[in-house]
Amino acid sequence: MVSDSGCRMKAAAEPGPHLSGAATLEGSSQSLPAGTFGPLLQREAYRAYLDYLAEREANEPSDAVRSALATEQVKVSVEQRVVIPQTTMLVLETEWDYQRFGLDRRALASILTIDAGGIGILDRHNNTAFQELGGVVGGVAGGVITGAVSAEYGRYAGPGPATADAVQETPRAVAEAITVTQNAPALGTAPAPPPRPEPRPTAQAPVPPPAPAVPPSATSAPSAVRPAESRVTGAPTHRREQVAETKNAFPDWTIAQRPTHEDVAAMQKELDTDPRNRGVYNRLSDALVARADWDALRRMALRWQPYDPENPQVYEVLGIADEQLGNTSEAARAVASLIEIAPAKVELLQRAGLLLLRTQHADLAETPLRRALELRPDRVNTYRCLALMLWRDGRIEEAARVLESATRQQFPSAWYGNVQRVVREELGYVYRGWLAKDPGRLGEIEQRARDYHVDLTRKDALRITLTWETDANDVDLHVVDPNGEECYYNHKYNKSGLELYEDITQGLGPEVIRTESLLKGTYHVGVNYFSAGPMGVSRGIVVVMSGDNVDIYPLRLVEGGRTDMRYITAVTVK
């Protein structure tokens, strides 16, 4: 072994000095106890053994032997906590996830630690002091746990606690050994929050226009108005009381800012100095999109990829550039890379599916969207995204069945609000399309509409929905009508008929703004990251439906202020 200073070190049978801090070694060598690096060396030995098994598997002609070798790799990887291409981390976000995979949330794997004797292994099953603390101090929200799932997008191979034995029938299993840290106490007590300010007197909210006819079972009682509260970064923020406000001038954000050539040149110069700077790539990609410089955007993405090969944004940017340049097959290949780098992450599967639909590749979009629904049937947007794809692909009856099944589910109101209203209205779109395609089935479709409390007579002239991929944060949809009146959380009803359904403050949407009639002129659509959660960056999708047109707009948000709006698109009515 060679230290950073270039001096050689070797293990010795007799005790010797320990390395500490940033001290450097003097002389030709230093003796260390044989056990100082024992756990690390053992880990590296298992890594070498796994490399050996992988090489044998690659060169083995017998299917049975290859299967056994693959199973042994998963077994060793799980037991020794050494990640290989066949294993990955499974993040469990809800109690339902533990039940779905049949996992014991109390499982405690051994972990590497640094103690007085150097690097050691902590057996948390038999460590009383550790168990009294409840796990790793500070914890990890949501928790993670040992599990084994198959390589086909991370499917669990059997009931009960996941082990290597559970994947005998799926030799390319994806497995992992991660520790549960839920319910761990914090080291200290957080200071008490400051008292909330009293809400200021506000004008009476305007009387909303008559709502479309919706059966009583399709809606719930309106939620209470939330009091004013100062904005706190990183935590869900309650809103100011709704006020009657009509803008006489267009908001500043409706004027899309176009970066200058000098701005772009300055960012490219930064990359010449630091070609691994992800933040600069993100800012430069936004600037090039705003300038519609698709050739430069594609060159930038290809430059970025070798430095950041597992970043989804790289492939999304490349796909946008290829789509705008007319390279639809290359765009589809780039977007499909999102699936490859995160085959079990529902948010990226949904995003990849909608981006593939955007590039007219519904055949490729179906697999990730169905897999997302299979992984998270407790998330309403997995149903909505799959149904949108099936509807736009002409498979209307299948789309109807997907949304019908969603009406029978219960979804967390904090994430989705009264989303069943949204689901039933989107089911109405599907039923009306089905009726136009097959009018001979009028009686059947009308009966299904009655069964699922869908109003076939209501229609939207313009409907805009926003969803985002991280909970515990607040993303807002804004729409400005041709008169300059803005519809958003603090002004939910416009004189022109624009209406915001709900202001969802803790993820994941949808937020919906719609109208039954349109004015001539331009409607501006924007999104604001009102309050960031622990993830910091949030990705989202805006879907604009007008007449027979459905347009899909991906977006990526970083935390900003109220004035930092992301301009999405304009809808012009002639």
C-alpha positions as CSV (number, residue, x, y, z in Angstrom):
1,M,0.0,0.0,0.0
2,V,1.3,3.5,-0.9
3,S,0.3,6.6,1.0
4,D,-0.4,10.0,-0.5
5,S,3.1,11.0,0.3
6,G,4.5,8.2,-1.8
7,C,5.9,6.3,1.2
8,R,5.2,2.6,1.4
9,M,3.3,1.1,4.3
10,K,3.0,-2.6,5.2
11,A,1.0,-4.5,7.7
12,A,3.0,-5.9,10.7
13,A,2.4,-8.5,13.3
14,E,3.5,-6.1,16.1
15,P,1.6,-2.9,17.0
16,G,2.8,0.3,15.5
17,P,1.7,3.9,15.1
18,H,-1.7,4.8,13.6
19,L,-2.4,7.2,10.9
20,S,-4.3,10.2,12.2
21,G,-5.7,13.4,10.7
22,A,-3.8,14.9,7.8
23,A,-0.3,14.0,9.1
24,T,2.3,12.9,6.6
25,L,4.8,10.1,7.0
26,E,8.5,10.6,7.3
27,G,11.0,8.0,6.2
28,S,10.8,5.0,4.0
29,S,8.1,3.1,5.8
30,Q,5.8,2.8,8.9
31,S,4.5,-0.3,10.6
32,L,0.8,-0.7,11.3
33,P,-1.1,-3.4,13.1
34,A,-2.3,-6.2,10.9
35,G,-5.9,-5.6,11.7
36,T,-6.0,-1.8,11.1
37,F,-7.2,-2.2,7.5
38,G,-8.8,-5.6,8.0
39,P,-12.4,-4.7,7.2
40,L,-11.4,-2.6,4.1
41,L,-9.1,-5.3,2.8
42,Q,-11.8,-7.9,3.3
43,R,-14.2,-5.7,1.4
44,E,-11.7,-5.3,-1.5
45,A,-11.1,-9.1,-1.5
46,Y,-14.8,-9.6,-2.0
47,R,-14.8,-7.0,-4.7
48,A,-12.0,-8.9,-6.5
49,Y,-13.9,-12.2,-6.0
50,L,-17.0,-10.6,-7.6
51,D,-14.9,-9.4,-10.5
52,Y,-13.6,-13.0,-10.9
53,L,-17.2,-14.4,-10.9
54,A,-18.3,-11.8,-13.4
55,E,-15.5,-12.7,-15.8
56,R,-16.3,-16.4,-15.4
57,E,-20.0,-15.7,-16.1
58,A,-19.1,-13.8,-19.3
59,N,-17.0,-16.6,-20.6
60,E,-19.2,-19.6,-19.5
61,P,-21.0,-21.4,-22.3
62,S,-23.4,-23.3,-20.1
63,D,-26.7,-21.5,-19.3
64,A,-27.1,-23.4,-16.0
65,V,-23.6,-22.5,-14.8
66,R,-24.0,-18.8,-15.8
67,S,-27.2,-18.7,-13.8
68,A,-25.5,-20.1,-10.8
69,L,-22.6,-17.7,-11.1
70,A,-25.0,-14.7,-11.4
71,T,-26.9,-15.9,-8.3
72,E,-23.6,-16.2,-6.4
73,Q,-22.7,-12.7,-7.3
74,V,-26.0,-11.3,-6.0
75,K,-25.6,-13.4,-2.8
76,V,-22.1,-12.1,-2.1
77,S,-23.0,-8.5,-3.1
78,V,-25.9,-8.4,-0.6
79,E,-24.1,-10.1,2.2
80,Q,-20.9,-8.1,1.9
81,R,-22.5,-4.7,0.8
82,V,-20.4,-4.4,-2.3
83,V,-22.4,-2.9,-5.2
84,I,-22.1,-4.6,-8.6
85,P,-23.9,-3.9,-11.9
86,Q,-26.6,-6.5,-10.9
87,T,-27.3,-4.7,-7.6
88,T,-28.7,-1.3,-6.7
89,M,-30.2,0.6,-3.9
90,L,-33.9,0.4,-3.2
91,V,-35.3,3.5,-1.5
92,L,-38.5,2.9,0.5
93,E,-40.6,6.1,0.9
94,T,-43.8,4.9,2.5
95,E,-45.0,2.1,4.9
96,W,-46.7,0.6,1.8
97,D,-43.4,0.1,0.1
98,Y,-42.2,-2.2,3.0
99,Q,-45.3,-4.2,2.7
100,R,-45.2,-4.4,-1.1
101,F,-41.7,-5.9,-1.0
102,G,-42.3,-8.0,2.1
103,L,-39.4,-6.4,4.0
104,D,-38.7,-6.2,7.7
105,R,-38.3,-2.5,8.4
106,R,-36.4,-3.4,11.6
107,A,-33.5,-5.1,9.8
108,L,-30.1,-3.8,10.8
109,A,-27.1,-4.7,8.6
110,S,-23.5,-4.4,9.9
111,I,-21.7,-1.2,8.8
112,L,-18.1,0.0,8.5
113,T,-17.1,2.5,11.2
114,I,-14.0,4.3,12.4
115,D,-13.1,3.6,16.0
116,A,-10.1,3.9,18.3
117,G,-8.4,0.9,16.6
118,G,-8.9,2.2,13.1
119,I,-11.6,0.8,10.7
120,G,-14.0,-1.6,12.2
121,I,-17.3,-3.3,11.6
122,L,-20.3,-2.4,13.8
123,D,-22.7,-5.3,14.4
124,R,-25.9,-3.3,15.1
125,H,-27.9,-6.4,15.9
126,N,-25.8,-7.0,19.0
127,N,-24.8,-3.4,19.9
128,T,-27.0,-2.3,22.8
129,A,-25.8,1.3,22.8
130,F,-26.6,1.6,19.1
131,Q,-30.1,0.1,19.5
132,E,-30.8,2.5,22.4
133,L,-30.2,5.4,20.0
134,G,-32.7,3.8,17.6
135,G,-30.2,3.6,14.7
136,V,-27.9,6.1,13.0
137,V,-28.2,9.5,14.7
138,G,-30.2,11.9,12.5
139,G,-31.9,9.2,10.5
140,V,-32.9,9.2,6.9
141,A,-36.4,10.3,6.0
142,G,-38.3,7.4,4.4
143,G,-35.8,4.7,5.3
144,V,-34.0,2.2,3.2
145,I,-33.7,-1.5,3.8
146,T,-32.1,-4.8,2.5
147,G,-33.9,-6.2,-0.5
148,A,-33.5,-8.1,-3.7
149,V,-35.3,-7.3,-6.9
150,S,-34.9,-8.6,-10.5
151,A,-33.0,-6.8,-13.3
152,E,-36.3,-6.3,-15.2
153,Y,-36.8,-2.8,-13.8
154,G,-36.2,-4.0,-10.2
155,R,-39.0,-6.6,-9.7
156,Y,-38.9,-8.3,-6.4
157,A,-38.4,-12.1,-6.8
158,G,-40.6,-13.5,-4.1
159,P,-42.5,-13.0,-0.8
160,G,-40.9,-12.5,2.5
161,P,-37.5,-10.9,3.3
162,A,-35.5,-10.6,0.2
163,T,-32.3,-12.7,0.0
164,A,-30.1,-14.1,-2.7
165,D,-32.0,-17.4,-2.4
166,A,-35.2,-15.6,-3.4
167,V,-33.8,-14.8,-6.8
168,Q,-32.9,-18.3,-8.0
169,E,-35.4,-18.0,-10.8
170,T,-34.1,-14.5,-11.8
171,P,-30.3,-14.9,-12.0
172,R,-29.9,-11.3,-13.2
173,A,-31.3,-10.0,-10.0
174,V,-31.0,-6.5,-8.8
175,A,-30.3,-6.7,-5.1
176,E,-29.0,-4.6,-2.3
177,A,-28.1,-4.3,1.3
178,I,-28.9,-1.0,2.8
179,T,-29.7,-0.1,6.4
180,V,-33.0,1.1,7.9
181,T,-32.5,4.4,9.6
182,Q,-36.1,5.5,10.0
183,N,-37.2,6.7,13.5
184,A,-33.6,7.7,14.4
185,P,-33.5,10.6,17.0
186,A,-31.8,13.8,16.3
187,L,-28.8,14.8,18.4
188,G,-30.3,18.0,19.6
189,T,-33.6,19.8,19.9
190,A,-34.5,22.3,17.3
191,P,-35.2,25.8,18.5
192,A,-38.8,26.8,18.7
193,P,-40.1,28.5,15.6
194,P,-40.9,32.2,15.8
195,P,-44.5,33.2,16.3
196,R,-46.5,33.4,13.1
197,P,-47.5,36.9,11.9
198,E,-51.1,37.8,12.0
199,P,-52.6,37.8,8.5
200,R,-53.3,41.2,7.1
201,P,-56.8,42.2,6.3
202,T,-57.6,41.3,2.7
203,A,-60.3,42.1,0.2
204,Q,-63.1,39.7,-0.2
205,A,-62.3,37.0,-2.7
206,P,-64.2,37.3,-6.0
207,V,-67.2,35.0,-6.5
208,P,-66.1,32.2,-8.7
209,P,-67.9,31.5,-12.0
210,P,-70.4,28.6,-12.0
211,A,-68.5,25.3,-11.8
212,P,-69.1,22.6,-14.5
213,A,-71.7,20.1,-13.5
214,V,-69.9,17.4,-11.5
215,P,-71.8,14.7,-9.5
216,P,-71.5,15.2,-5.7
217,S,-69.4,12.1,-5.3
218,A,-66.7,13.4,-7.6
219,T,-65.8,16.3,-5.4
220,S,-65.1,17.0,-1.7
221,A,-65.7,20.0,0.5
222,P,-63.5,22.9,-0.1
223,S,-60.5,23.2,2.1
224,A,-60.1,26.1,4.6
225,V,-58.2,29.2,3.6
226,R,-54.7,29.2,4.9
227,P,-53.3,32.1,6.9
228,A,-50.4,34.2,5.8
229,E,-46.9,33.0,6.7
230,S,-43.4,34.2,5.8
231,R,-41.6,32.1,3.2
232,V,-39.2,29.6,4.8
233,T,-36.8,27.9,2.4
234,G,-36.8,24.1,2.6
235,A,-40.2,23.7,4.2
236,P,-43.7,23.6,2.9
237,T,-45.2,27.1,3.1
238,H,-48.8,28.0,3.8
239,R,-50.2,30.7,1.5
240,R,-51.6,34.1,1.9
241,E,-55.3,34.5,1.9
242,Q,-56.8,34.7,-1.5
243,V,-57.4,38.3,-2.6
244,A,-59.3,40.0,-5.4
245,E,-56.6,41.3,-7.7
246,T,-56.8,42.3,-11.3
247,K,-53.6,43.3,-13.1
248,N,-53.8,46.1,-15.6
249,A,-50.4,45.3,-17.0
250,F,-48.8,42.0,-18.0
251,P,-46.5,40.6,-15.3
252,D,-42.8,41.0,-16.1
253,W,-42.2,37.2,-16.4
254,T,-44.4,37.0,-19.5
255,I,-41.6,38.7,-21.5
256,A,-39.3,35.8,-22.1
257,Q,-35.7,36.8,-21.5
258,R,-33.2,36.0,-24.2
259,P,-29.6,35.6,-23.1
260,T,-27.1,37.5,-25.1
261,H,-24.2,36.1,-27.1
262,E,-21.9,37.5,-24.5
263,D,-23.7,35.6,-21.7
264,V,-23.3,32.3,-23.6
265,A,-19.6,33.0,-24.3
266,A,-19.0,33.7,-20.7
267,M,-20.5,30.4,-19.6
268,Q,-18.6,28.5,-22.3
269,K,-15.4,30.1,-21.0
270,E,-16.2,28.8,-17.5
271,L,-16.5,25.3,-18.8
272,D,-13.2,25.6,-20.5
273,T,-11.7,26.3,-17.1
274,D,-13.8,23.6,-15.3
275,P,-15.3,21.1,-17.7
276,R,-17.0,19.2,-14.9
277,N,-19.1,22.0,-13.5
278,R,-22.7,20.7,-13.6
279,G,-24.2,24.1,-12.5
280,V,-22.6,25.9,-15.5
281,Y,-23.9,23.1,-17.9
282,N,-27.4,23.6,-16.5
283,R,-27.3,27.4,-16.9
284,L,-25.8,27.1,-20.4
285,S,-28.4,24.6,-21.5
286,D,-31.2,26.9,-20.3
287,A,-29.6,29.8,-22.2
288,L,-29.2,27.8,-25.4
289,V,-32.8,26.7,-25.3
290,A,-33.9,30.3,-24.8
291,R,-31.9,31.3,-27.8
292,A,-33.2,28.3,-29.8
293,D,-29.6,27.4,-30.7
294,W,-30.1,23.7,-31.1
295,D,-26.8,22.9,-32.8
296,A,-24.9,24.5,-29.9
297,L,-27.2,22.7,-27.4
298,R,-26.4,19.3,-29.0
299,R,-22.7,20.0,-29.0
300,M,-22.8,21.0,-25.3
301,A,-24.7,17.8,-24.3
302,L,-22.2,15.6,-26.1
303,R,-19.4,17.5,-24.3
304,W,-21.1,17.1,-21.0
305,Q,-21.9,13.4,-21.2
306,P,-18.4,12.0,-20.6
307,Y,-18.1,14.1,-17.4
308,D,-21.6,13.3,-16.0
309,P,-22.7,10.0,-17.6
310,E,-25.4,9.2,-14.9
311,N,-27.1,12.6,-14.9
312,P,-30.5,12.4,-16.5
313,Q,-30.4,16.1,-17.5
314,V,-27.6,15.3,-20.0
315,Y,-29.8,13.0,-22.0
316,E,-32.8,15.1,-21.7
317,V,-31.0,18.1,-23.1
318,L,-29.6,15.9,-25.9
319,G,-33.0,14.6,-26.7
320,I,-34.5,18.1,-26.9
321,A,-31.7,19.3,-29.2
322,D,-32.2,16.3,-31.5
323,E,-36.0,16.7,-31.5
324,Q,-35.7,20.3,-32.6
325,L,-33.2,19.4,-35.2
326,G,-35.5,16.8,-36.7
327,N,-33.4,13.8,-35.5
328,T,-36.4,12.0,-34.0
329,S,-34.8,8.6,-33.8
330,E,-31.7,10.1,-32.1
331,A,-34.0,12.0,-29.7
332,A,-35.7,8.8,-28.7
333,R,-32.4,7.1,-28.1
334,A,-31.3,9.9,-25.9
335,V,-34.5,10.0,-23.9
336,A,-34.5,6.2,-23.5
337,S,-31.2,6.6,-21.7
338,L,-33.1,8.0,-18.7
339,I,-34.6,4.5,-18.3
340,E,-31.2,2.8,-18.5
341,I,-29.6,5.0,-15.8
342,A,-32.5,4.7,-13.3
343,P,-34.7,1.6,-14.3
344,A,-36.5,1.5,-10.9
345,K,-37.0,5.3,-10.3
346,V,-40.7,6.0,-11.0
347,E,-40.2,9.7,-11.6
348,L,-37.7,9.2,-14.3
349,L,-39.7,6.4,-15.9
350,Q,-42.7,8.7,-16.1
351,R,-40.6,11.5,-17.5
352,A,-39.0,9.3,-20.1
353,G,-42.4,8.0,-21.1
354,L,-43.9,11.4,-21.6
355,L,-40.8,12.7,-23.5
356,L,-41.0,9.7,-25.8
357,L,-44.6,10.5,-26.4
358,R,-43.7,14.0,-27.2
359,T,-41.3,12.8,-29.8
360,Q,-44.1,10.6,-31.4
361,H,-42.7,7.3,-30.0
362,A,-45.7,6.0,-28.1
363,D,-44.5,2.4,-28.8
364,L,-41.4,3.1,-26.8
365,A,-43.2,5.2,-24.1
366,E,-45.5,2.4,-23.0
367,T,-43.0,0.2,-21.3
368,P,-41.6,2.7,-18.8
369,L,-45.0,4.1,-18.1
370,R,-46.5,0.7,-17.4
371,R,-43.5,-0.1,-15.2
372,A,-43.9,3.1,-13.3
373,L,-47.5,2.2,-12.5
374,E,-46.5,-1.3,-11.5
375,L,-43.9,0.1,-9.1
376,R,-46.1,2.8,-7.5
377,P,-49.8,2.1,-7.8
378,D,-50.2,4.5,-4.8
379,R,-49.2,7.5,-7.0
380,V,-52.0,8.9,-9.1
381,N,-49.8,10.5,-11.7
382,T,-48.6,7.0,-12.8
383,Y,-52.2,6.3,-13.9
384,R,-52.6,9.7,-15.5
385,C,-49.4,9.5,-17.6
386,L,-50.1,6.0,-18.9
387,A,-53.7,6.9,-19.8
388,L,-52.5,10.0,-21.6
389,M,-50.1,7.9,-23.7
390,L,-52.8,5.3,-24.5
391,W,-55.4,7.9,-25.4
392,R,-53.0,9.8,-27.7
393,D,-52.0,6.5,-29.3
394,G,-55.6,5.8,-30.2
395,R,-56.0,2.9,-27.6
396,I,-58.9,4.7,-26.0
397,E,-60.6,1.7,-24.3
398,E,-57.3,0.8,-22.6
399,A,-56.9,4.4,-21.5
400,A,-60.4,4.4,-20.0
401,R,-59.7,1.2,-18.0
402,V,-56.5,2.8,-16.5
403,L,-58.3,5.9,-15.3
404,E,-61.3,3.9,-14.1
405,S,-59.0,1.9,-11.9
406,A,-57.6,5.1,-10.5
407,T,-61.0,6.3,-9.4
408,R,-61.1,3.2,-7.1
409,Q,-57.9,4.1,-5.3
410,Q,-57.2,6.4,-2.4
411,F,-54.3,8.8,-2.8
412,P,-52.6,11.1,-0.2
413,S,-54.4,14.4,-0.2
414,A,-51.3,16.3,0.9
415,W,-49.6,15.3,-2.4
416,Y,-52.5,15.4,-4.7
417,G,-55.4,17.4,-3.2
418,N,-58.8,16.5,-4.6
419,V,-57.3,14.6,-7.5
420,Q,-60.3,12.4,-8.1
421,R,-62.0,15.4,-9.7
422,V,-59.0,15.7,-12.1
423,V,-59.1,12.0,-12.9
424,R,-62.8,12.0,-13.6
425,E,-62.5,15.0,-15.9
426,E,-59.6,13.4,-17.8
427,L,-61.7,10.2,-18.0
428,G,-64.3,12.4,-19.6
429,Y,-61.8,13.4,-22.3
430,V,-61.2,9.7,-23.0
431,Y,-64.9,8.8,-23.0
432,R,-65.7,11.6,-25.5
433,G,-62.8,10.5,-27.7
434,W,-64.1,6.9,-27.5
435,L,-67.6,8.0,-28.4
436,A,-66.3,9.9,-31.5
437,K,-64.3,6.9,-32.6
438,D,-67.1,4.3,-32.0
439,P,-70.6,6.0,-31.8
440,G,-72.2,2.6,-31.9
441,R,-71.2,2.1,-28.3
442,L,-73.0,5.2,-27.0
443,G,-75.1,3.3,-24.5
444,E,-72.1,1.4,-23.0
445,I,-70.1,4.6,-22.7
446,E,-72.9,6.6,-21.2
447,Q,-73.4,3.8,-18.6
448,R,-69.7,3.8,-17.7
449,A,-69.8,7.5,-17.4
450,R,-72.7,7.2,-14.9
451,D,-70.9,4.4,-13.0
452,Y,-67.7,6.5,-12.6
453,H,-69.5,9.9,-12.0
454,V,-68.2,11.5,-15.2
455,D,-70.0,14.4,-16.8
456,L,-69.8,13.8,-20.6
457,T,-71.2,17.3,-21.4
458,R,-68.4,19.4,-19.8
459,K,-65.5,20.5,-22.0
460,D,-62.4,22.7,-21.6
461,A,-61.4,25.2,-24.2
462,L,-57.9,25.3,-22.6
463,R,-56.6,23.0,-19.8
464,I,-53.1,23.2,-18.4
465,T,-51.7,20.8,-15.8
466,L,-48.5,20.8,-13.8
467,T,-46.9,17.9,-12.0
468,W,-43.5,17.6,-10.4
469,E,-41.3,14.8,-9.1
470,T,-40.4,15.6,-5.5
471,D,-42.7,15.9,-2.5
472,A,-42.4,18.3,0.4
473,N,-41.9,21.2,-1.9
474,D,-44.2,23.7,-3.6
475,V,-44.3,24.4,-7.3
476,D,-46.9,26.8,-8.7
477,L,-48.7,27.1,-12.0
478,H,-49.4,30.6,-13.4
479,V,-51.4,31.5,-16.5
480,V,-52.0,35.1,-17.8
481,D,-54.9,35.7,-20.1
482,P,-54.8,38.1,-23.1
483,N,-56.1,40.9,-20.9
484,G,-53.0,40.6,-18.6
485,E,-54.9,39.1,-15.7
486,E,-52.9,36.4,-13.9
487,C,-54.5,33.2,-12.6
488,Y,-52.4,31.6,-9.8
489,Y,-52.7,30.6,-6.1
490,N,-53.4,34.1,-4.8
491,H,-56.0,34.9,-7.6
492,K,-57.7,31.7,-8.5
493,Y,-60.5,33.0,-10.7
494,N,-60.1,35.4,-13.7
495,K,-62.9,37.5,-15.2
496,S,-62.1,35.7,-18.5
497,G,-63.0,32.3,-17.0
498,L,-59.6,30.9,-16.0
499,E,-59.8,28.9,-12.8
500,L,-57.1,27.3,-10.6
501,Y,-58.5,24.2,-8.9
502,E,-56.2,23.8,-5.9
503,D,-52.8,25.1,-4.7
504,I,-50.9,22.0,-3.8
505,T,-48.0,22.9,-1.5
506,Q,-46.3,19.6,-0.7
507,G,-46.0,17.9,-4.1
508,L,-46.6,16.2,-6.4
509,G,-49.4,17.8,-8.3
510,P,-51.4,18.0,-10.5
511,E,-52.2,21.7,-10.3
512,V,-54.8,22.5,-12.9
513,I,-55.8,25.8,-14.6
514,R,-58.6,25.6,-17.1
515,T,-61.3,27.6,-18.9
516,E,-64.5,26.9,-20.9
517,S,-64.1,29.8,-23.2
518,L,-61.1,31.6,-24.8
519,L,-60.3,35.2,-25.6
520,K,-58.5,36.2,-28.7
521,G,-54.9,36.9,-28.1
522,T,-52.1,35.1,-26.2
523,Y,-52.2,33.1,-23.0
524,H,-48.8,32.9,-21.2
525,V,-47.9,29.8,-19.1
526,G,-45.3,30.0,-16.4
527,V,-44.1,28.0,-13.4
528,N,-42.5,29.2,-10.1
529,Y,-40.6,27.2,-7.5
530,F,-42.3,28.8,-4.5
531,S,-40.7,26.7,-1.7
532,A,-37.9,24.2,-2.1
533,G,-37.9,20.9,-0.1
534,P,-34.9,18.9,0.9
535,M,-34.2,17.8,-2.7
536,G,-33.4,21.3,-3.9
537,V,-33.8,20.7,-7.6
538,S,-37.3,19.7,-8.9
539,R,-38.2,18.4,-12.3
540,G,-41.7,18.7,-13.7
541,I,-44.0,18.4,-16.7
542,V,-46.6,20.8,-18.0
543,V,-49.3,19.5,-20.3
544,V,-51.3,22.0,-22.4
545,M,-54.5,20.8,-23.9
546,S,-56.4,23.0,-26.4
547,G,-58.8,21.6,-28.9
548,D,-57.3,18.5,-30.4
549,N,-53.8,19.5,-29.5
550,V,-51.8,18.1,-26.6
551,D,-48.4,19.6,-26.0
552,I,-45.9,18.3,-23.4
553,Y,-43.2,20.6,-21.8
554,P,-40.5,19.3,-19.5
555,L,-39.0,21.7,-17.0
556,R,-36.2,21.7,-14.4
557,L,-36.4,24.1,-11.4
558,V,-33.9,25.3,-8.9
559,E,-34.9,27.3,-5.9
560,G,-35.6,30.9,-6.5
561,G,-37.7,33.8,-5.3
562,R,-41.3,34.8,-6.3
563,T,-39.9,36.9,-9.1
564,D,-37.9,34.0,-10.5
565,M,-40.5,32.6,-12.9
566,R,-39.9,29.9,-15.5
567,Y,-41.6,30.8,-18.8
568,I,-43.0,27.7,-20.3
569,T,-45.0,28.5,-23.4
570,A,-47.5,30.8,-25.1
571,V,-51.0,29.7,-26.4
572,T,-52.2,32.0,-29.2
573,V,-55.9,32.2,-30.0
574,K,-56.9,33.8,-33.3
